[in-house]
Amino acid sequence: MEREKIIREIFYYKNYYLDFFDSLNLETKKKMNWTIKLIATLEMVPEKYFKHINSTKGLFEIRVEVNSNTFRVFCFFDKGRLIILLNGFQKKTQKTPLKEIQLAERLMKEYFDE
């Protein structure tokens, strides 16, 4: 079996993503890993899985749906092909909660300040 070429490297900022990942059930973890692998290996990632968040400077969300549950993980690019994963949450409303976006923006700033 041929290994897929890694186009983008994925990095976890502190434990935000890993703590979120630990809280997920097995089926959701598998889908999350599958989606992140897609982002790492596909040149053009469908917006269904990876989308820039309007009204932010460089913040993206990884989008995962399992059954009727929707999950989001915020991330951003650093030095071109490096993707930094931040906080994740289960989405329960149509609109992404502002407090989650604000947390992600704060973490992104913290990352660049270090």
Backbone as CSV, one residue per row, in Angstrom:
resi,resn,N_x,N_y,N_z,CA_x,CA_y,CA_z,C_x,C_y,C_z
1,MET,0.835,-1.194,0.000,0.000,0.000,0.000,0.876,1.252,0.000
2,GLU,0.573,2.159,-0.901,1.353,3.380,-1.015,0.962,4.379,0.072
3,ARG,1.952,4.944,0.714,1.673,5.956,1.750,1.295,7.266,1.078
4,GLU,0.301,7.920,1.660,-0.098,9.199,1.101,0.933,10.256,1.463
5,LYS,1.140,11.153,0.522,2.121,12.212,0.710,1.556,13.266,1.660
6,ILE,2.343,13.633,2.642,1.933,14.678,3.584,2.207,16.032,2.934
7,ILE,1.151,16.807,2.765,1.258,18.135,2.160,1.358,19.200,3.255
8,ARG,0.613,18.970,4.331,0.597,19.913,5.464,0.925,19.171,6.746
9,GLU,1.747,19.780,7.578,2.042,19.194,8.887,1.038,19.710,9.897
10,ILE,0.634,18.831,10.804,-0.344,19.170,11.839,0.383,19.224,13.179
11,PHE,0.141,20.286,13.929,0.789,20.495,15.218,-0.285,20.856,16.233
12,TYR,-0.186,20.323,17.442,-1.161,20.643,18.495,-0.590,21.742,19.372
13,TYR,-1.321,22.830,19.534,-0.869,23.889,20.428,-1.271,23.542,21.852
14,LYS,-0.267,23.374,22.697,-0.463,22.947,24.091,-1.377,21.725,24.108
15,ASN,-2.309,21.619,25.077,-3.160,20.424,25.141,-4.608,20.690,24.756
16,TYR,-4.891,21.833,24.160,-6.292,22.190,23.889,-6.992,21.152,23.018
17,TYR,-6.373,20.826,21.894,-7.000,19.848,20.996,-7.019,18.457,21.634
18,LEU,-5.902,18.055,22.231,-5.804,16.699,22.785,-6.811,16.476,23.912
19,ASP,-7.027,17.487,24.752,-8.032,17.368,25.815,-9.425,17.190,25.215
20,PHE,-9.710,17.958,24.166,-10.993,17.832,23.471,-11.118,16.435,22.860
21,PHE,-10.083,15.988,22.175,-10.078,14.681,21.513,-10.331,13.561,22.523
22,ASP,-9.707,13.660,23.693,-9.887,12.643,24.734,-11.340,12.517,25.186
23,SER,-12.111,13.597,25.061,-13.504,13.591,25.522,-14.466,12.950,24.515
24,LEU,-13.972,12.644,23.322,-14.839,12.124,22.255,-15.007,10.611,22.350
25,ASN,-16.124,10.114,21.792,-16.297,8.660,21.740,-15.458,8.086,20.585
26,LEU,-15.325,6.770,20.553,-14.442,6.117,19.588,-14.810,6.440,18.136
27,GLU,-16.086,6.385,17.802,-16.523,6.666,16.429,-16.151,8.087,16.015
28,THR,-16.333,9.037,16.925,-16.008,10.437,16.625,-14.495,10.619,16.511
29,LYS,-13.726,9.943,17.353,-12.264,10.016,17.269,-11.771,9.529,15.903
30,LYS,-12.363,8.418,15.441,-11.968,7.869,14.139,-12.253,8.861,13.013
31,LYS,-13.428,9.473,13.064,-13.814,10.443,12.020,-12.920,11.691,12.107
32,MET,-12.603,12.112,13.315,-11.723,13.272,13.510,-10.352,12.978,12.912
33,ASN,-9.798,11.803,13.209,-8.490,11.422,12.655,-8.532,11.330,11.136
34,TRP,-9.601,10.769,10.610,-9.774,10.648,9.154,-9.783,12.040,8.505
35,THR,-10.517,12.966,9.120,-10.637,14.325,8.582,-9.293,15.054,8.640
36,ILE,-8.583,14.912,9.733,-7.274,15.571,9.865,-6.284,14.994,8.861
37,LYS,-6.361,13.682,8.619,-5.488,13.058,7.611,-5.809,13.617,6.219
38,LEU,-7.093,13.824,5.957,-7.529,14.416,4.691,-6.887,15.789,4.501
39,ILE,-6.936,16.599,5.555,-6.378,17.957,5.506,-4.862,17.911,5.321
40,ALA,-4.229,16.922,5.908,-2.770,16.790,5.801,-2.328,16.315,4.422
41,THR,-3.195,15.559,3.723,-2.742,14.903,2.491,-3.395,15.390,1.193
42,LEU,-4.530,16.066,1.269,-5.209,16.525,0.049,-4.797,17.941,-0.316
43,GLU,-4.472,18.146,-1.584,-4.111,19.496,-2.033,-5.293,20.453,-1.878
44,MET,-6.462,20.046,-2.359,-7.674,20.867,-2.258,-8.654,20.177,-1.305
45,VAL,-8.761,20.699,-0.104,-9.646,20.094,0.898,-11.056,20.665,0.723
46,PRO,-12.081,19.801,0.584,-13.453,20.304,0.435,-13.863,21.166,1.637
47,GLU,-14.588,22.232,1.351,-15.034,23.160,2.385,-15.893,22.463,3.443
48,LYS,-16.497,21.365,3.057,-17.305,20.578,4.008,-16.469,20.174,5.230
49,TYR,-15.144,20.015,5.042,-14.264,19.550,6.116,-13.339,20.625,6.684
50,PHE,-13.099,21.677,5.908,-12.077,22.659,6.293,-12.447,24.004,5.703
51,LYS,-12.689,24.994,6.559,-13.223,26.261,6.062,-12.659,27.437,6.837
52,HIS,-12.350,28.515,6.100,-11.927,29.762,6.746,-13.133,30.372,7.444
53,ILE,-12.927,30.916,8.631,-14.027,31.546,9.354,-14.057,33.018,8.995
54,ASN,-15.139,33.428,8.359,-15.299,34.834,7.999,-15.218,35.684,9.254
55,SER,-14.852,36.900,9.113,-14.728,37.866,10.213,-13.540,37.577,11.128
56,THR,-12.645,36.661,10.751,-11.430,36.433,11.537,-10.224,36.599,10.628
57,LYS,-9.076,36.829,11.247,-7.835,36.938,10.484,-7.093,35.620,10.535
58,GLY,-7.362,34.758,9.571,-6.583,33.526,9.450,-7.047,32.341,10.275
59,LEU,-8.233,32.428,10.867,-8.741,31.303,11.653,-9.574,30.390,10.750
60,PHE,-9.325,29.079,10.874,-10.060,28.076,10.102,-10.753,27.142,11.070
61,GLU,-11.730,26.393,10.555,-12.331,25.352,11.378,-12.319,24.044,10.617
62,ILE,-11.980,22.987,11.346,-12.080,21.620,10.842,-13.485,21.178,11.229
63,ARG,-14.214,20.640,10.254,-15.625,20.323,10.464,-15.836,18.815,10.391
64,VAL,-16.407,18.266,11.461,-16.636,16.824,11.523,-18.077,16.575,11.935
65,GLU,-18.743,15.711,11.177,-20.107,15.316,11.532,-20.144,13.815,11.736
66,VAL,-20.740,13.411,12.859,-20.908,11.989,13.168,-22.357,11.816,13.587
67,ASN,-23.079,11.007,12.816,-24.520,10.851,13.017,-25.165,12.233,12.968
68,SER,-25.833,12.649,14.033,-26.440,13.980,13.988,-25.638,14.993,14.813
69,ASN,-24.430,14.607,15.213,-23.581,15.507,16.007,-22.563,16.214,15.124
70,THR,-22.345,17.488,15.427,-21.394,18.294,14.673,-20.295,18.764,15.617
71,PHE,-19.052,18.613,15.167,-17.900,19.026,15.969,-17.047,19.975,15.149
72,ARG,-16.400,20.904,15.845,-15.508,21.857,15.194,-14.199,21.933,15.963
73,VAL,-13.112,22.080,15.222,-11.802,22.313,15.821,-11.214,23.525,15.108
74,PHE,-10.826,24.523,15.874,-10.221,25.715,15.284,-8.744,25.472,15.028
75,CYS,-8.242,26.112,13.983,-6.836,25.981,13.641,-6.421,27.172,12.785
76,PHE,-5.122,27.264,12.520,-4.600,28.323,11.659,-3.294,27.846,11.042
77,PHE,-2.850,28.574,10.039,-1.589,28.241,9.366,-0.445,29.029,9.989
78,ASP,0.709,28.386,10.069,1.941,29.061,10.455,2.997,28.624,9.454
79,LYS,3.707,29.562,8.888,4.759,29.274,7.910,4.255,28.374,6.778
80,GLY,3.153,28.761,6.176,2.693,28.093,4.964,1.981,26.774,5.123
81,ARG,2.709,25.701,5.340,2.103,24.370,5.324,2.019,23.725,6.700
82,LEU,2.166,24.516,7.741,2.052,24.015,9.100,0.702,24.447,9.649
83,ILE,-0.094,23.493,10.082,-1.414,23.814,10.644,-1.376,23.574,12.146
84,ILE,-1.787,24.588,12.885,-1.778,24.532,14.343,-3.212,24.301,14.821
85,LEU,-3.448,23.182,15.523,-4.778,22.884,16.048,-4.959,23.527,17.415
86,LEU,-6.139,24.112,17.616,-6.456,24.783,18.871,-7.593,24.053,19.571
87,ASN,-8.543,24.806,20.078,-9.677,24.255,20.826,-10.713,23.611,19.907
88,GLY,-11.424,22.649,20.458,-12.510,21.998,19.741,-13.752,22.001,20.615
89,PHE,-14.902,21.822,19.976,-16.153,21.793,20.734,-17.226,21.099,19.917
90,GLN,-18.293,20.693,20.599,-19.448,20.141,19.900,-20.378,21.292,19.581
91,LYS,-20.753,21.390,18.326,-21.599,22.493,17.879,-23.060,22.108,18.079
92,LYS,-23.778,22.948,18.813,-25.172,22.631,19.120,-26.150,23.625,18.505
93,THR,-25.613,24.702,17.924,-26.477,25.704,17.300,-26.004,25.951,15.875
94,GLN,-26.813,26.628,15.094,-26.493,26.931,13.702,-25.226,27.792,13.618
95,LYS,-25.159,28.800,14.456,-24.045,29.736,14.444,-22.948,29.258,15.404
96,THR,-21.692,29.419,14.994,-20.580,29.061,15.875,-20.565,30.025,17.059
97,PRO,-20.541,29.493,18.286,-20.550,30.369,19.466,-19.377,31.355,19.469
98,LEU,-19.696,32.614,19.693,-18.693,33.672,19.687,-17.589,33.404,20.716
99,LYS,-17.956,32.872,21.876,-16.938,32.629,22.918,-15.903,31.604,22.458
100,GLU,-16.314,30.654,21.627,-15.363,29.661,21.091,-14.411,30.319,20.085
101,ILE,-14.949,31.202,19.258,-14.117,31.932,18.286,-13.138,32.840,19.032
102,GLN,-13.634,33.534,20.058,-12.768,34.434,20.832,-11.653,33.667,21.530
103,LEU,-11.974,32.487,22.058,-10.948,31.646,22.686,-9.892,31.263,21.656
104,ALA,-10.321,30.833,20.480,-9.385,30.435,19.421,-8.507,31.614,19.000
105,GLU,-9.095,32.795,18.876,-8.311,33.979,18.499,-7.282,34.311,19.582
106,ARG,-7.683,34.159,20.847,-6.764,34.423,21.959,-5.600,33.418,21.931
107,LEU,-5.923,32.143,21.683,-4.884,31.105,21.630,-3.940,31.333,20.449
108,MET,-4.485,31.751,19.320,-3.662,32.021,18.137,-2.692,33.168,18.444
109,LYS,-3.184,34.214,19.084,-2.334,35.354,19.461,-1.241,34.886,20.430
110,GLU,-1.649,34.090,21.422,-0.701,33.548,22.412,0.398,32.750,21.711
111,TYR,0.008,31.939,20.746,0.973,31.124,19.996,2.001,32.010,19.300
112,PHE,1.539,33.043,18.591,2.465,33.907,17.848,3.299,34.793,18.779
113,ASP,2.768,35.112,19.952,3.513,35.918,20.927,4.677,35.124,21.545
114,GLU,4.528,33.800,21.613,5.595,32.960,22.185,6.691,32.854,21.183
